[in-house]
C-alpha cells in the first residue's frame, strides 16, 4: 500500500501531480487507506469499531445525510467547511441531548471524478471540528455514487439524570438561548451576494461569514449547565439548527406547554441589527443553522447559566400554560406575534 | 396529519390511490412521520436517540452506504429484500466482532418520484430482519437525492473479553466456518439468468435464491461460541461478506500468520456441487455475501462449536506460521493453490 499523501520526502511536483488524482484512479479501497490517517489506528481495520463507554452512562445516537447541491455547494462552501458543518450538525444534536461525543462514523458516496484531494480536505475539515473535543472518526464506508453524499452518525454518552429532552419543559421555566441567532443566515446571504450589507465593516462581514462556515456545537455549555442545575434538576431543550422559532415551537409541542418570548431579549449580532432590523429578527427566528442551544430550566439556575456563559446568552422568556408561543414587543410598536402550535409556526415577513 | 398508511378504516380505493403517492407529494418530514411506526415511540422525536448499554460492555459501531444500481437493483431485488440485505450486512459485522446488536440508524437519500410505498417496503424488509433479534431502528434522516442511497449504521455491545478481532489468530488455531459458502452467488446468478442450473430441483433453486435475497447474520453463533470457548479464551475472526478467500487472507494478514485449508472440507451446498463442481468451489471462495463467520480458536473448542452448530459448519483448516493461505486438495487431483498475503489473494478460474 500506499500513503500517496504522506508528504514527507515528496517533491513539490509530485504533490502537484497528486492534487489531480481522482477517486476513480485509486478506487474505494485505495481511498479508504488514504483516509485512515484521520482515524485512530487502534480502532480501524476490523469489521467494526470498538469504543469504551463509561459505566452508568446511556448511549446517544444521531444521524444526518447531506447531499451535494442540496445541503452544500462548491459555490458557498469549501470541502473543509462542508466537513466542519456536517460534524457540527451532529455534535450539536448530541449537545442538545446533554451528551458528550464518543465518536462518529462517516459514509461517503462519491463520483469517480471527484478529486482525492477534495475528499482529503473534507476529512480535514471534519477533523478540525472533532479535534476540539478529542472525538475520533471511528469508521466509515465509501462507495460509488452519481452524487456526492455524506452520511454521518455521531455517538455520545450521557448520565441518565442529565438527558435533555424536548418534552421536559415545565410551567414557569425560564427559556435560555446560548450565543446569537441570525448570524449564520446573514453569512450565507453575504456569500451568495457580496454586494449586500454595504454598511458592514470588514470585521463584521468576516464574523458573519465565519458563523455560517464554521458554526460551533455548544458542547461547552454542558459542564456549566451541570454546575448550575445540580445532579437531578430537569432541563428541557433542543438545538436551534432549524431556527429559533422552530426550536421554541418543537419544545412547547413536545412538552404540551406554551411560551412567552420578549422579542427585544433575543440576542442578535449588532452588525445584523445595523444592517436591517426587521430582517435581523426574521433571520434570528427563522434563519436556522446557528446551532445554539435553547434550554428550559428553573429561573434561578437559568440566570446563573447566563452569567456563566456571558457572550450574548440570554433569558428570552418563560414557559406558560397557553398552547402558543407568543412573541411580545415590550415597546408596544408591533403587535404580539403568535406562533400557533397546532398549525406549526407561521413565517412572517 | 398523517398516518396516511394507517390502513384501519380506509377503503380499498383509498389504499389503491395511496400506493401511487410519491415521496415528493408528502415531503421529507411527512415521510419521516410515516416511517415512525417502524421505530420505538419512546426513543424518537428528539435531537438524538438514547439507549441503555449494559455496564462493563464496550460499544461496537459499523456503517455501510448502499447506492441504487451499484449495490441493489430492482431487477434482482425487491425493496423488502434490499432492506433485509442491508440490515444483514451490518448485523453480520457486529456478529463478526462478537457483539450483540442494540439498534441501527437509517439515512435515506431519495428522488422525489420514489413511491412512498417503496420506502415503506424497504423499511418492512429491514424490520423483518431486525425483529429476529429485537433490534430497533432508533433514528434516521431523509433527504432529497438524485439517486436512492441507503446509509445504515449499526451499533452493538460486547464484553471486552469477548471481542473477536481479525488480528488475534494464533499458530495452531483451528479455522471454523459456519454454514455453507457459494449459495448467495449461485442465487444471484439464477436471478440474473433463470435458464441456468437446469439440473436443479425447484426446492434447490428456491433455497439458493433465498440465500441471496434473505441472508442471515450469524448472531446465533455467539452464545454457542461463549459456551464452548469460556470467558477469557481468544477468538479471532471476521465475516465472509467479501468471500471466504478474502476473509482467510484478511485474518492471516492482520494476525501475521498463514493458513492451511483443506479444499474438500469447505462446506458447499450439495445442489451447487451437482450443478458444476469447479464453479461451486470458485463461488464458495470468491462469491461473497454469504455473511457466514470465519473463526479461529483452539482445536478443542473449535470441534465443540462445530458439533453445537451442526448444519454444515466445519473445521476447514489450521493457522500456520508460513505467511500464505494454502488450499490443499487431499485427493491430489489438483495442485495446491496459494493465496499470497503480500499481493492480496489471486483469483483463479
Interface residues (C-beta under 8 A of the other chain):
Chain A: X45 X46 X47 X48 X49 X50 X51 X52 X53 X55 X56 X57 X58 X59 X60 X61 X62 X63 X64 X65 X66 X67 X70 X71 X92 X93 X94 X96 X97 X99 X102 X103 X105 X106 X107 X108 X109 X138 X139 X140 X141 X142 X143 X144 X145 X146 X147 X149 X151 X153 X154 X155 X156 X158 X163 X165 X166 X167 X238 X239 X254
Chain B: X45 X46 X47 X48 X49 X50 X51 X52 X53 X55 X56 X57 X58 X59 X60 X61 X62 X63 X64 X65 X66 X67 X70 X71 X92 X93 X94 X96 X97 X99 X102 X103 X105 X106 X107 X108 X109 X138 X139 X140 X141 X142 X143 X144 X145 X146 X147 X149 X151 X153 X154 X155 X156 X158 X163 X165 X166 X167 X238 X239 X254
